[in-house]
Amino acid sequence: MRDNWLQEVFESLTQTDQFVDEQEVVELVQKLNNSISANRIRLKFKELEQSRGPDEDRGRLNSNEFADLYKELSTRPEIYFLLVRYASNDFMTVDDLMLFLEAEQGVKDVTKEKCRLLIENFEPSKEGREKGKLGIDGFTSYLLSEDCDIFHPMHRQVCQDMTEPLPHYFIAASHNTFLLEDQLKGPAGIEGFMRALQSGCRCIELHCWDGSENDPIVFHGHTLTSKISFKDVIETINEYAFCISEYPLILLLQNRCSVTQQRIMVQIMKKVFGEKLYLKPVDESLERLPSPEFFKRKILIRSKKLPRGADVQNENGEGEVSDDDNNSDSYRKQQHNCHSNRRESMKRYTLCKELSELITYCEAVRFEDIQVAQKNQKFFEMCSISESAAAKLAHACPEEFVNYNKRFLTRVHPNKNRVDSSNFSPQDMWNCGCSMVALNYQTPGLMMDLNLGFYMQNGGCGYVLKPAIMSEEISYFSANIKGSLPGISPQTLHIKVISGQEFPKPKGSGAKGDVIDPYVLVETFGIPADCAECRTKTVATNSFNPIFDESFEFYINLPELAMVRFVVLDDEYIGDDFIGQYTIPFICLQTGYRHLRLLSNTGEQLDGSTLFVHIAVTNTSEAEQAKAPKRGSTVRRTNKHLREGNCLKQIGVKSLDDLFKVAGTVLKEGRELRINSEIATASFKELCGLDTITNIKQCMKALSSRLQSTPDFEKVVCTVDNEFPRLDVTGVAPESSRKILTAFANMVEACKNVIEGAEPLKEKLAVAEEKALQSHADLTELCTQAGLKGRKLAKASENFAWNIRVLKGEASLLLTTVGDCRNLMKQVFEAAVSTGLMKNESSTTKQCDL
């Protein structure tokens, strides 16, 4: 089939002549497979030239030679071996492709019609399309297509609830957006705003100063950076504000202008922004900020506002405000100066009423400390603090800082000493729940890779919903916690780095020639317990298709905050070792065999450069953590912390402790149901000779092959027993097969127990949670009556929030496990039909709503 296709293609090009020259070979090969570089084709052409005898015709290839060259260049051995695992020949049939999609790629609701359509779209040969056969070239094209991209298509569009209060989201933010290089003497320009907004940024910053001829300017004051027109900036923002995202844009305005030019700024913004500018007064009857959906396609101005009350304004509607709303060291200074002294030392400037009225739901205020803010700060007020101040808060009072960020928008910006426009890690601030982590978008590197990768999720709209554990009113979370979190099931990420394709030479390399020695570094980021890294071996002198074939494991305790970064580096470098990278949120990973397209240091896609990987995600049970670690595994063994994440804690109030003690029994029952189903499923897979990451359909295929090839068996049939699958065997079964059949029965029984027993337990947990929440309003009084004071009182409040989160989380985990078990049983029925164990396909409809 493949040879016939190549012969047809060759003849259609050559027509009368039976040979092709070097340039024609390059053009033809790239027409058939555009992922092969011209340099590689020319190199292979020259190798064929050198292998010829002195009397043979040089500089041209005949059809057979061209076919050999093309097959050698385009046939990737790792993909060929994958194909023959599922095919009995050198091509996949519709049934083979169907099994591959279900078992490996996790595609749901696969039909034969869908598989035929895939073959029509990707198989290059006419014969293959007509006969429903997918050859190696079509299979390779499919694996390189968007269908097999590592990024889940669901997250390419807005898929999260956008009706929560603004502080419940992480919001992409830029620092000194107008600067294009460093903070002291580099250029400024509207390109900075264009770049940030086209990257999905939703909070941009500009510093406004008096310009000549009543034309305000944007400028980094007291530096040698260049100046740009305020009007040009506003017009650029207006043009690009909603080109990527429809959700609100926050314009952080640092005002250093005179009253006259402030009024000019107001006129410009009102005229250019028009109805996009949100001007309605704050509804102070609210308790929380409105949602991104509420402010859709609106621009909010964040700056200082005149104090309420006519006595602070003169007859012209002007008044004085503090200049110091985002002092980088306010947290440190509070240790040495009293509040009144700080107020006296602040610089003040005159603010006009017109500009003040533009500030609605993002009023800039100075951050004092957590306790003062929790007591006095209004929901529509917003603080901006430095990275060092935020880091101190995260270290000194992590739980309180997270709780503060549930109610208020916090912006964290780089320290002033980062004059080179370097960036700090946004992950550390996300771990504390800070909504806006402002980075220098003009500076590429690891930190911007994390930032841009993180905001790829939710359609790249610049808003990412925080994990529930970080936004629920009664919930416990600390970024410093070790191991698993209350009510959240840890996950194991299995990554197999298989191969790379068309790696370029590092951009800054000083080495001669194009030869590189690549290796792959895989890193995970998230809460401290989720951070790890591992690397593959180095493949010497191969940039075209290096084979790595190495597997790694990572434990992920908080999936919604976790990031995975793949970096390709040159081991024998001179000057620069960076080849390419790809950073993706954990929740956006597609499982199965996937290609990821490498990006340059500045975020551009590298032409033809990909990594071929296999991704699998499994639940991490206590039983799994107790096993000995695999060789080369980066998994951290945290048995104790895993158990702690699901345990209830003492409050110190008898009535509450008795309530939680009863709930603890229900928790134990639910946990046993979940763990038993996980252990039973893992045991069945293991006895089938397959890994725990294997899809259950592969297990059923292996089981069917083994049972039906046993000579003493007369018949093995899958039937329906009370809406669940059962294997009936006629004949003598050997010991090994009997063990597998027993394991299968145990798996079905464990899933049945979950499906039938989870709902009553879930209801009991809901009742316990409701009763506990009824005591929340009186918690302080109850603790005081029990004699708890000071740190013990604070600890009791923390433990109460922890317990509520455990109850809520266990109910959610039970619901998820029910879904997993239903899906597992559905896969068993579907696999039984496709492997011939169940003859009547209609019998699958008898399942219990699976």
Protein Blocks (a to p, Z undefined) as FASTA:
>chain_A
ZZmmmmmmmmmmnomaccdcfklmmmmmmmmommbcfklmmmmmmmmmmmpcfkbcehia
cfklmmmmmmmmmmcfklmmmmmmmpcbfbdcfklmmmmmmmmnopghiafklmmmmmmm
mmmbfklmmnopacfklmmmmmmmmklgcbdfklmpcfbdfkbcfklpccdddehklbcb
dfklpccdfklmmmmmmnopabdcddddddehhiacdddehiabdcddfklmmmmmmmmm
mmmbccdcddddddfbdfklmmmmmmmmmmmnmmmpccbdcdfkbmbdcdfklmgoiacd
ddddddehjklpcfkopacddfblmgfklmmmmmmpcfklmmmmpccddddfklmmmpmk
lcccddfbfmlmmmmpcfkbccdddfklmmmmmmmmmmlmmmmmmmpccdddddfklmno
pacdfklmmmnopabacddfklgcjklmmmmmmmmgghinopacddfklmgfbdcddfkb
gcjdehiacdddddddfbdchiacdfklcbecjbdcddddddddddfklgccddddddeh
iaklpcfkpadddddfblmlpccddddddfbbghiacfbdcdddfklpcgdjdddddddf
kopacehiacddddddddddfklmmpccdehiabdcdfklmmmmmcccdehiaklmmmmm
mmmmmmmmmmmmmmmmmmmmmmmmmmnopafklcfklmmmmmmmmmmmpmklmbdcddde
ehiacdddedjddfklmmmmmmmmmmmmmmmmmmmmmmmmmmmmmmmmmmmmmmmmmmmm
mmmmnopahjlmmmmmmmmmmmmmmmmmmmmmmmmmmmmmmmmmmmmmmmmmmnopambl
mlmmmpghZZ
